[in-house]
Amino acid sequence: RFSGTFVGNAESSSPPTAATSPPAVGAATLPAVPTIPVVPTIVGVPNTVAEGVLNPNEVKPPASGTRKARVLYDYEAADSTELALLADEMITVYSLPGMDPDWLIGERGNQKGKVPVTYLELLS
């Protein structure tokens, strides 16, 4: 938690006096400006990833950056966005910008989904 003072600030941490505050402008004097909602997006990645909902069928692997991984333990997928794993199988994995670093996208044949990093041994 920040205290309101900064290191090296010799001034008091009390709020500025009314004399140093900008004059208040009545709402009636401001022109009406339409606002545009801002939705965070990641270039080249569907909005579903930026919003925290992953549809693996909409995700394309990066041109480079895919790796092979050996599955260390069986893993049962919690929902349709995850990929179920069997110990000792080999899958292809990659990460996406903005994705939780504890998860990767895993591919096995035509199946694709999120997989937990701790269940994998990343190879080359």
C-alpha positions in Angstrom: 0.0 0.0 0.0 1.3 3.4 -0.9 1.4 6.1 1.7 0.8 9.2 -0.5 4.4 10.5 -0.2 7.2 9.6 -2.6 10.8 9.1 -1.8 12.6 12.4 -2.3 9.5 14.5 -2.0 10.3 17.3 0.4 6.8 18.7 0.4 4.1 17.7 2.9 1.8 14.8 2.0 -1.3 16.9 2.7 -3.7 17.5 -0.2 -3.2 20.7 -2.3 -5.1 23.8 -1.2 -8.0 25.2 -3.1 -5.7 27.9 -4.5 -3.5 25.3 -6.3 -6.4 23.2 -7.5 -7.8 23.8 -11.0 -11.1 25.6 -11.1 -14.1 23.3 -11.2 -16.0 23.3 -14.5 -19.7 22.7 -14.4 -21.0 19.7 -16.3 -23.3 21.8 -18.3 -20.4 23.7 -19.9 -18.7 20.6 -21.2 -19.5 19.4 -24.7 -21.1 16.0 -25.0 -18.4 13.6 -26.3 -19.5 10.1 -27.1 -17.4 7.4 -25.5 -16.1 4.3 -27.2 -15.8 1.2 -25.1 -12.2 -0.2 -25.0 -11.9 -4.0 -25.4 -8.4 -5.4 -24.9 -7.2 -7.5 -27.8 -4.0 -9.2 -28.8 -3.0 -8.8 -32.4 -3.3 -12.2 -34.2 -5.2 -13.9 -31.4 -9.0 -14.2 -31.3 -10.8 -12.0 -28.7 -11.8 -15.1 -26.8 -8.3 -15.5 -25.4 -8.0 -11.8 -24.4 -11.3 -12.1 -22.5 -10.1 -15.2 -20.6 -12.3 -17.7 -22.5 -10.4 -20.0 -24.8 -11.9 -21.9 -27.7 -9.1 -24.1 -28.8 -10.6 -24.6 -32.3 -10.2 -20.8 -33.0 -6.5 -20.8 -31.9 -3.8 -21.2 -34.6 -0.3 -22.3 -33.6 2.4 -19.7 -34.0 4.6 -20.0 -37.1 7.5 -20.8 -34.8 7.8 -21.6 -31.2 6.1 -25.0 -31.0 7.8 -27.6 -28.9 7.4 -31.3 -28.3 6.5 -32.4 -24.8 6.3 -35.7 -23.0 3.3 -36.0 -20.6 4.5 -37.0 -17.1 1.1 -37.8 -15.5 -2.4 -38.6 -16.6 -4.6 -35.5 -16.6 -8.4 -35.4 -16.9 -9.7 -32.3 -18.7 -11.9 -30.1 -16.5 -13.9 -28.7 -19.4 -14.0 -28.6 -23.2 -11.2 -26.0 -23.4 -8.7 -28.4 -21.9 -6.9 -31.5 -23.4 -7.0 -34.8 -21.5 -3.5 -36.3 -21.2 -2.1 -39.8 -20.8 1.3 -40.4 -19.1 4.2 -40.9 -21.5 2.4 -39.7 -24.6 4.1 -37.0 -26.9 2.2 -33.8 -27.8 3.0 -30.5 -29.4 2.8 -27.4 -27.2 3.0 -23.7 -27.6 2.0 -20.6 -25.6 -0.1 -17.6 -26.6 0.4 -13.9 -25.7 -1.7 -13.0 -22.6 -2.2 -16.6 -21.6 -1.6 -17.8 -18.0 2.0 -18.9 -17.9 1.1 -22.1 -16.0 -0.8 -23.4 -19.0 0.1 -24.1 -22.7 -1.9 -25.0 -25.7 -1.4 -28.7 -26.5 -2.1 -30.5 -29.7 -2.5 -34.3 -30.3 -3.6 -35.1 -33.9 -6.7 -33.0 -34.5 -7.4 -32.5 -30.8 -6.3 -29.2 -29.2 -6.7 -27.6 -25.7 -5.1 -26.1 -22.7 -2.7 -28.3 -20.7 -1.0 -27.6 -17.3 2.8 -27.0 -17.7 3.5 -29.0 -14.5 2.3 -32.2 -16.2 4.8 -31.9 -19.0 8.5 -32.5 -19.7 9.4 -29.9 -22.4 11.7 -31.3 -25.1 14.0 -29.5 -27.5 
